[in-house]
Structures are given as C-alpha cells and as structure tokens.
Amino acid sequence: MKSRLIPLSALSTVLFSMAITAHAEVSVKDPWVRATVAEQKATGAFMQLTAKSDTRLIEARSTVAGAVEVHEMTMDNNVMRMRAVPNGVDLPAGKTVELKPGSYHIMLLDLHHGLKTGETVPLTLVVEGKDKTRETIDIKATVRAMAGAPGAPKASMGDEAHQHHHH
C-alpha cells in the first residue's frame, strides 16, 4: 500500500501545481462593475483579459446575481441590441480583449441587492483552452459610477445602459 501512496501523493502535487499554472494563463486587469440605481436589477462587469495561449471566456458567475451571462452589445440601425454569447468570447494568445460598455461584457442579472460605488463584487470567470480544459479565475471587481469608469462612454450611453433588465 505504501508504494501506491507515494505515486498518488506525487500525482496530487503535480496536479496542484498544474492548476496554479493554469490560473496564470489568463491575466485580468482593472475589473469593475457599474453601480446601480434604486430598483435596478441588472448591471455590467468590465475588464481587460490577456491569455498566454488561445483561450475562450465561456462563463461567469457571481454570488450577487441570480444569473450571470457573457454578453455582447451591438448597434443595429441605431437600436442597441443585447444578447448572450452562447459560445463565449475568444481570447487570442497575447492579445488583450477588453470587456467594456458598448461591446462584450458580463451581465449580472436578477441582482440580490443594489451595488454602490466602492463595494467589491466577487466574480468567477470560466475559461476553456483549445484542449477543452476548463479553469476558473476568481476576482474581485470594484463597483464604480458610470462616469468615473475608465473607457466608459459619455452620459448619452447611460439611459440605454439601464435597459439591460428588459431581456
């Protein structure tokens, strides 16, 4: 039995170190969540993602929302269209992909409570490599007012942004 425990122990150490390395495959920069106003039940989360190898963001989770979806916003004949991206967002090796207002982002739906500027929101990102191996990345995103967020569109986007709950 001892001869069996040593290889399992060694395997466990190798698997643990592989998991740590895998988390480092995608770096997350400047994660933030848009603050909500009274009665608002949805908001967006934004960040920059850089993968070391071709990867895909396929899912996101958070304890502050009943549902979390990877979304895309597009304009079609001056009409804002929001939709979940069922296949996720490609993260090409070495290129930074920005999840930002007016583009790809993470939607936090059915919020359990309002989100105020300065709070932090736990988010878990699920990424998948070319080999279909999935890894999770746990982050904390700071809640910011729309106007104070870097790269945020000007006030004209504000009214449209609050329509996310019409899904």
N, C-alpha and C positions, 0 to 999 in steps of 0.2 A: 504494500500500500504506500510506503514511503516513496518508492520510485515514481508512483503516479502523482503524488502531491507536488513534487518538485517541478515536473513539466507544467502542471496546471498553474502553479504559482508563477512560473516564468511566463507562461502564456498570458496570465492575468496582468502582469507588469507590462508586457509588450502591448496588449490591447489598451491598457490605460494610457500609455504614452502615445499611442496612435490617436486616441480620442482627443488628447490635449493638442496634438499637432493639427488634427483636422479642424478644430475650432479656430486655429490661427490661419486657416486657408482663406477666410473672408474677413476683411477688416471693416469695421463700422466707424464712420466718422460723423460727428455732430448730429446725433439722433435727437429729434424734438417732436413734440405733439402740439397741435393747435389747441389753445384754450377754448373752452366752450362758454356759451351764454346760457342764461336761465332756460330751462326746458329743452335744450338741445340734446339730442340722444345719439349723435354721431359726430366724429371728428377724424382728422387725418394725422398720420405719423409720417415723418420725413427723415431722410438721412442720406449719406453717401456710402456706397458699398464698393469695395475693391476686392476681387478674388485673385488668388495666385494662379489658379487654373480654371478652365471653363467650368462654370457652375451655374445653377439656376436657383433663384429665390422662389420657393414653391408654396410657402405657407407662413403665416404669422399668427401668434397667439398673445393674449393678454388677459390678466385677471380683472381688468377694469371694464371689460366689454362682454356682452353676451355672444357676439360674433366678431371675428376679425377676418378681413379679406385683403388680398393683394389686388389693387385696383389700377385702372388706367382712366385718365380723363382726356377726352379729345373734344375739339370743336368741329361741329358739322353744320354748315350753313348758319353760323352764329348761334348755334344751340349747343350748350355744354352736354356732353354725353359721358356718363359714368358707367363703368362696367367692371365686374370682377374679371380677373385674368386667370382662367382656369389652368393654364399651363405654366403660370409663373412668369418671372422676368429673368431673361438671360443676363448673366454676369460674365462677360468675356474676360479671359485671363489678362490681368494687368491694366484693365480699363476701369475707371471709376464710373459707376452708374449712380446717378442722382435720383432718389425718390423725392419729388418736390411738388409743390402745389401746381396744378395745371398739367400734370404728367402722371407718371407712375407714382403710386403712394400706397400706404397701408391704411385701410379704413377700419376704424374702431366703431362698431355698430352696437346699438342697444346698450349704451353706457349705463353702468350701475349708479353713477353719480357724476355731477359736473366736474370738469377739470379746470383748476385755477392756475394761473401763471405762477411759476416757481415750484409746483409739485413735480414729482417724478413718477413716471409710468413704467411698470415692468413690461417688457416685450420679449417674446421668444421668436426668433427667426428660424425657419427650417430651410436649409439649402440642400441641393442634391447635385452631386458630381456626375460626370459623364458615365461613371460606372454604376450609377443609380444608388450609390451610398448616400444616406441622408445624415446630416449633422444638425444640431441645434446650437444657436448662439443666443445667450441671454444678455439683454442690455437694459439699461435704464435710460429713458428719454425724458428730457426736461420739458415741462409744459410752458409754452411761450404764447404771448399775444401775437396775432397775425402780423401786425405792423412791425413788431420787433424781431421777426424771424429773418435770418439771412436768406437772401434769394427769394423772399416772399413777394408775390405780386402786389401791386399798389391796391389801394382801397377798393377799386372797382370790382375786384375779384371777391371781396368779402360777402356780398349778398348771395352770389352764386354758390360760394363755398358752404353756406349754411343749408343748402338744399340737398345735401348728401342723404338725409333721412327719408327721402322720397323713393328709395329703392323698392 
